[in-house]
Amino acid sequence: MSAATEEPSPFWRSARVYALASLFGALLHVAHLAWTHLLTPEEYGRFGNLQVLFSFAIATLSLTPQPYVLAHLHTLTKDRLARNLGALFPLALAAGALAVLATTLLPAGALEVLGEGTPRWAVAGVVAAAALASGRLMAQAVAEARGRPGPAAAWIEVVDGVRPLVAFTLFFSIGLGWEARWAGLVLAHCGAGLLAVVLLRRQGWLRAPGGEAELGPTLRFVVPTLLTTLAYVAYDGGDRLVLTHFHGLGASGRYDVAYRLALLGQTVNLVLRRSFTPLFYAAYAGRRLDEARSLLLATTRRTLLFTLPLAFGLPAVLAFLPVLGEGYEGALGILPVVALGIAFWGVQTLWQQVLLAAGRASLPLYVSAAGAVLNLGLNVLLVPRFAEMGAAAATLASFVAMALAAALLARPYLKPDYLKPGDGA
């Protein structure tokens, strides 16, 4: 039986599991709409900026273990991989402790980039949650790389589904505002991270490093992927901070609503990518490059097929439904542009997997860094005049450019005569 006939069965079997699990995670998207009726755009923008900080902190403090696990599950023994992960986790905790301490020492003016009056305790809580989330990311990556979509999805979707439940409980029970959303984010990620560490240790996936842990080679792979993720945060969250600077928290809040709604398309992206990833890495590690290439091209087509209609269909539906609160009307106008950008972001993440599987962890860094520079530069040029629409256009342009660059860089590593995965890394 050919690879072309074998591939759809495990792919779509995983896709069904991830799609069903995403229904629980969709509570977070519904909550985004509900909060527009409960919070002012300024309050919405304040939490949105704190979530940008969380994304930045989790990229820095968790040491982004997912790419490392995916790339090396098929090339290292379980014992070696577990010891290397066991060496990474204490580093993540130490970095988190230092970051929380540094937050308490920052001058008040340094917090103004997140919006005037941002409390120091809120920043410290977000940083601490990001450090503890390292365990959750490791558990997710191990399950995903082993082709176990159920447990992998649980570590993502259950956390996202719990967040609004915690937040709404605090909002209606004790009258918290944006602080309730903050508490949902922090408590959900702290709890999931601690639980994941316990389970990983029991399953033997997080062992004491000892003298056999290959921390140096691990960090040589991890640091470029960490910087890649930081660059992603720069172009993913920089638009909100630029909007806050030029037009205030209200504009940032309206843009964040549109972005969160556009993430419905991102859910489709993630379902397809998570179904694709274990099959692709297994095929690439086994030198079945025809199978890997066929899977990549098919998943690229599926990503565009499923996400592009959402870019235009979702705004059309929402325009006839009273789903947004007063003051958020401008979010619908920019939603198609943001959603188109999300579709191309999904494409470039697929093609970056080729570079990681080939051991070329620095190349995604170059793509992401260039995308961050382009995105921030366009934001600075467009946001002062066009406000939220300028930020949306900058996002679309940078994601399209990154998708094209990732595809061009990845193509040589899919040729049959290329080095085996990890050679020369």
N, C-alpha and C positions, 0 to 999 in steps of 0.2 A: 504494500500500500504506500502511495506516495506521500511526501510531507504535506502536499497541498490538500490531500483529503484527510490526513490525520489532524492537522492544526486546528480546524474550527471547533472540534469537540472539546478539548480542554480549555481553549480560549473562551468559548461562549459559556461553558460550565462555570468558569470563574467569574465571567461577566455577570451572570445571573445572581451569583452570591453577592458580589459587590453592589449590584444595583438594588437588591432587596435590603441590604444593610444600609444603603444610602437613604432609604426612606426614613430611617430613624435620624440619621444625620441631617435630613431635610428640615427637621424641627428648627435647626439653627437658621435656615433661610426664611422660614415662616416667621421666626422671631424677629428677624431684621425688619420685616414689614410691620409687625406689631409695635416695635419700639418707635416707629415714626409717629404713632398715635400717643405715645406715652412720654417721649422726650422731645425737647426742642432741637432744631438742627445744630445748635451750638453744643448741647449735651451729647448729641449723637457724634458730632465731630470730635469731641474730647475723648470719648471712648475709642473711636476709630483711630486716633493718633496713638493711644496707648496700645492698641492692637498692632500697629506698625512697630512700635517699640518691642512688643512681645516677639514679633517675627524676627526682628533684628537680634534680640537676645537669644532666642532659641537656636538661631543659626550659629551664633558665636559660642554659646555655652554648652550646647548639646554635642558639639563636634561633629554634627551631621553623620551619624553612623550608618544611615540607610545605604548610601552608595557603596560604602566599604563592604558591608555584609553582602549586598547583591553581587558585587564584583568578585568576591573571594569565597563565597560559600562553596563553589565548585572547584576551587583551586587549593583550599586549605582543609586540613582535617578539622573535625569539630573541636577537638581539644585545643589546637592552636588558635582557631578563631575565637573560642570562648575565652582563652587567656588574654588575647589582644583586646577583646571587648571589656574584659575585667580590668585592664589597665586604663582604658579610655574613661570608664565611668567615674573613678575618683578624680580624674583631671577635670571632668565636667563639673563635679560638685565643688572642687576647689575654685575653679573659675567663677562659679556662681556666687560663692561666699565672698570672694574678692570684689565682684561686681556690685553686690548689695552694699558692702562696706564703702565702696567708691561713691555709690549713690548718696549715701548720708553725708559725704564730704563735698559734694558738688555745690558750687555757688547757685543761689536761687535763679539767677539769670540764665543758667544753662538749661533749665527746665522749660523756659519760655518757648523753645522751638516746638514743643508739644501743645502749645496754647497757653495763653495767660492764665495764671492761677492753678497750674497743674500741681497737685500735691506730691510731696516727696514720697509719702508712704505708698501712693499708688504706683509710682515708678519702681520702688523697691520690691513690692509684691509681684509685679509683672516679671522682674528680673529673676526672683527666686523661683517662680513657677516655671520659667524657661529652663533653668538649670535642672530641676527635678524631672522635667519632661524628657530628659535624655533616656531614661529607662523605658518610657513608652515607645520612643522612636526605635530603640533597639529591638523591643519585642515585636513591633510592627514589621521591621525589616526582616527579622528571622523568619517569621511566619510567611511573609510575602515571598522571600527567596526560596522557601521550601515548597512553594506552590500550594499553600494552605489559605485560601481566600477568606474563609470564615473567621479564623482568629485574627488575620491581618486587618480585615474590615472592622472587627470589633474594637481594636485599639484606636481606630480613627473615628468611626461613626458614633460609637457609644459616648466617647468623650464630647464630641460636638453636640450630641443629642442631650447630654446631661447639662451642658452649660446653660441653655435657656431655662431649663427647669429650676435650677438653682437661682438664676437671676430673677425670674418672675416670682418665685416664692419670697425672696427678699424684698422685691419691689412692693408687692401687695401686702406683705405681713408687717414690715417695719418702715415702709415708706422711703426706701432708698431710691435714688434716681440712677444716674449713670454708674454710681458706685455698685449698684446691683449687678450690672453687666460685668463690671470689673471682677466682682467676687465670683461670678459664675466661671469666668475664664480661669482665674487663679486656682480656685478650689478643684475644678475638674481636672486640670493638668497636674496639679500637685498629687491628687489622689491617684490618678492613673499612673503617674510616674513611679510612685512608691509601690503600688501593687505590682507593676511590671517587674521591678527589681526583685521582689520576693519570688515571683513565678519563674523568672529567668534563672535565678540561682537554684531553685528546686529542680529545674529541667536540665541543669548543667550547661546553660548557655552563657553564664556570667561567672567565671571562675576567678579565684585569686590569681593575679598575674604571675607572682613568683619571678624566678630568674629567666624563665623561658618566653616571657611575653616579648613580642617583636614590636616594641613601642616605636622605635625609630622608623622602620619601614611603614608601619601603620600610619604614623603622622605624616610621612611623605605623601601618602595617598590622601589622607584626610584633610590636610591643610589646603590644598587646591580646591577640593570640593567645598570646604568651609567658606573659602573666599568666593567661590562661585555662588553659594547661597547668599552671602552678604551682598554680592552685586545684585542678585535677584531682589532682595529686600530693598535695595536702593531704588530700583526702577519700579518696584511694586508699591512702595510706600512714600517715595519721595514726592509724588504728585500731591498727596494730601498735605504734606508739610509745606510745600510751596504754595498751595492754595491757602493754607492757614496764614502764611506770612503776608500774602498780597490781599486776600479777601476775607480773612477771619475764619473762625471755627464753623460758622453756618455754611459757608461754601464747601468746606471740607466735609461736613456732615452730609450735604446733598450728594456730593460726589461719592462718598462712601456707601450711601444707599444704593446708587446705581451699580457700583462695583460689586456689592454683596449680592444684588439680584443677578448680575451677570455670572456670578459663580455657580448658578444653576448649570450653565454650560460647562463650567469647570468640573462639576460633579461628573458629567459625561466623560470629560477628558480623563479624570482620575479612574473611573471604572474601566475604561479601555486600557489605560496605561498599566494599571495594576494587573489586569488580565494578561497583558502583553509581556510584562517584565520577566517573570520567572521562565516563561517559555523561550524568550529571546536569549537570556543569559545562558540557559542550559544548552541551546542550540549553538551559540557562539563558542562556549567553552568546549563543546564537542566537535568543533571545526565543521559543523554543518551550516556553512555560510549561505548556501542557497536557501535553506529553510529559514535562517535568520533574516535574510534579505526579503524573502517573500512575506514573512510575518510583519516586518517593519513597514513595507509598502502598503500592505492590506490595512494595517492599523492606522496608518496616516490617512488613508481614504476614509476609513470609518470615522475617524475623529472629525474630519471636515464635514462629512455627510450628516453627522448627528448634531454638531454644534452650530454650524452656520445657520440652519433654520431657526434656532433659538434666538439668534441675534436680532432677527426681524419679527419673529412670531411673538416672543415674550412681551416686547413693548406694546404691540398691537392689542394683545389680550389685556394687559394691565391698564391701558388707556381707557378701557370701558368698565373697569372695576374700581370701586373706591377703596383701594388698598393702601394708599399713601396718605399720611397725615398732612395737616396744613403746614405750608412752608417748604414742602419737599417736591412740589410739582415739577421743578426743573430737572429732577433726576431722570424722568422718563425720556426727555429729549436727548440725553447723552447715552442712554442705555444701549442702543444699537452699536454705537462706536466702541464702547467698552467691551461689549459681548463679542464683537468681531476680533478684537485684540486677544480675548481669552481663547478663542478658537485657535489662533496661530501660536499662542503660548503652548497649547497642548501639543502642537506639531513639533515645536523645537525641543520639548522635553523628550519626545520619542527619539529623535535623532541624536540627542546628547547621550543616550544610553549606549550607542555604538562606540563613542569615544571612551566612555568609562569602561565598557567591557574590554576594549582593546588596551586598557591601561594608560590611556592618554588623558589623565585627569586634569591636566593643565589647559587643554583646549576648550572645554566647556567654560573654564574660568575666563579665557579671552573673549568668548562669545558673550558671556554674561556681563563682563566688565564693559565691553563696547556698547552693549545694550543699555547698561546703566548710564553711561556717559551721554549716549544719544537721547535717552529718555529725559534725564535731568536737564540737558541743554535745551531740548524742545519745550520742556515745562517752563523754564525761565523765559524763553522767548514768547510762548503762547499764552501762558496763564495770566500775566498781567492784563492782557487785552481781552481774552476770550473766556477767562475764568474756568468753570468746570468743563466746557467744551474743549478748551485748549489742553487741559490735562488728559481728556479722553483721546484726543487726536494724537498726543505725544505717546500714549500707551499703545495705540494701534500701530503707529509707525515703527516703534522700537520692537514690538513683538513680531511684526512681519519681517523686519530686517534680521532679527535673530533666528527666525525659522529658516530663512534662506541661507544664512551663514552656517548654521549647524548642519544643514543638509549637504552643503558643498564640502565642509570639512570631513564629514563622516563617510562620504562615498568611497574614498580610497581604502578604508578599513573593512569594507565588505567584499573586497576582491579575493578570489580563492588563493592567490599567491601571497597574501599578507601574512605577517608574523602571527604566531599563536597568541592568545590573550595573555597580557602581562609581560610579554617580551619587550625589553627596552624601557619598561615603565620606571 
